[in-house]
């Protein structure tokens, strides 16, 4: 087992051990911090994610974005790639092969080229701005050619933050990491 795989397994296990009440409380704190960021206030097109399992919840971020008339989008994967599609309060979703809800693409507008701010999930994050995702590379591939024009914000429980995660040259570094206890700018 590689070091990345070990870190994934350990942090996922720890995150999955959180109670629903703890997930709710910690997620609320993280989302409250997020919606006060100047980067959120200034963005026009936000990319978020539909929380899966014990991931940090994003529903309040979505609500606040709608209240502030922002365009909000969620990812849809297709083979090895990911694109973001605009959602509305009435958007229909389906569950993909990983068990994650996605907007139905033919009913939504693709907005991948217009994003200013991307909310990035993950399993482990470090104090230098690197993250370990689920190992499929969707976010790294998507952000590879857009990195200079998009601000990336990771959302994590404080227990997911480690001193250093193994990373490679193609791994995308975050600009900001929010936990229920801390904010990191990179």
N, C-alpha and C positions, 0 to 999 in steps of 0.2 A: 504494500500500500504506500502511495506517495505521501509526502508531507502535506500537500494540498488536500488530499483525500482524508488524511487524519484530522486536519483542522476542520474540514467540512463536517465530518462525522461528529466530532466533539462539540462544535458550536451548534450544530443542528440539534443534537441530543439535548444540550442545555436549554436552547430556545424552546424546544418542544415540551420541556418539563414545566414551563410556565403555566400557571392556571389561567383560565379565561379572564378572571378578574384582574390578574396582573397584566395580561396582554392589553386589556382595555385601559387600565390606569396608565401604564407606561406609554402606550400608543397615544393616548390623549395628551400627555405632556409633550411628546415629540411633535405631534401635529400642531399644538399651540405655539411651539417655538417656530415651526416651519412657516406658519401663516404670518408671522411677524418679521420674517426676513425681508430685507429690502429687495433681494433678488426675486422673491415671490411677488412683492408689490409691483415691481417693474415689469415682470414678464407678461407677455400677451398670449403665448401658446405654451401650455404646460403639458408635459408628458408624465404620467404617473403610472401606477400599476394596481391591479386588482389583487388585494392581499390573499395569499394562499397559505393554508395551515396556520402556523404561529407567527407569520411575518407581521411586522409593524403595520397596523391598520392605516388606511389612507382616506377613509370616507369623509372625515371632516375637512381634509385638504380639498377634496373634490367639491364638497358643498360650498366652501369658502370661495373657491375658484368660480363656481357658477354664480354666486352672489356678487362677485366682482366682475362679471361679464368677461371672464377669460375663456379662451378656447382650451378645453381639456381633452386630452387624448390618452388612450390606453394601448398597450402593445398587442399585436397579433403576430404569431410566428407562422412561417411558411418554410418548410424544409429546414435549411440552415440559417435563415434570415428572419429579421424582425422588422416590422413597420408599425407606425403609430397611426391610429384612426380616431377622429373626433368622436366624442360621445356627447350625449345630451341626457337630461334626466329620464327620457323615455327610450334610451338605447336598449336594444335586445342583445343579450349575450348568449354564448354557448360555452361549453366546457371543452378545452382542448385535450390532447393526448396526455398532458402532464397533470390534468385535473385543475387547470387554471382557467378562470373565466376570461373570455376575449369578446370584443365587439364583433358583430357579424360584418365582415369586411364589405360585402356588396351593398350593405345598407348604410355605410358610413363613409365619410370623406377622409382620404389619406392626407395626413398633415406632417409627415416625417420631415420634410424639407423646411418647415416653418417654425420648428421648436426653438424656444429660448432657454427653457429650464427643464431638466429631466430628473425625476425622482427615481433613484436606483435601489432596488432591493439587493440583498446578499446574505451570506451566512456568516462571514467574518470580515472585519474591517480593522485596519491598523492606524496608528497615530501619524502615518505619513501620507494617508489618503488612498491607499490601495485596498482592494476588497477581493474576497473570494466569493464567487457566485455559485451556481449549481453545477458548473462544469461544462456547460454547453456553449458558452462564448457568445450568446446572442447580443448582450449589451456591448461587449468589446467590439464585435464586428460592426454593430450599428453605429457606434460612436467613433470608430476609427477615422473616418474621413470628415467628421463634423466637429471634432474635439475643440477647435478654436472658436467655434461660434455658439456653443451650447454650454451652459453651466450645469454641472452634475452634482446632485445632492444625494448622499446616502442616508437612509433612515435605518437605525439599529437600536437595539436594546444595549445598554451599557455593557452587559455581560458578553456581547459579541465583539467588543473592541479588545484587540490584543496589541502587543508591542509591535510585532511585525508579521505580515503574512508573506508567504513566498509569492513572488510575482515575476513576470517576464516582460520583455520590451513592449509587446502588443497589449498588455493589460492596461486598461484605462484608469487613470488616476482621478479621484473625485476632487471637486473644488471645495465642498463643504460636507461635513458629516454631523448629523444630529442624533443625540441619544436623549433619554429622559433626564440625564444629569449634565451633559456637556455639549458644547458646540465646538467643532474643529474647523478652522479655515486653512486651506492648503495653497 
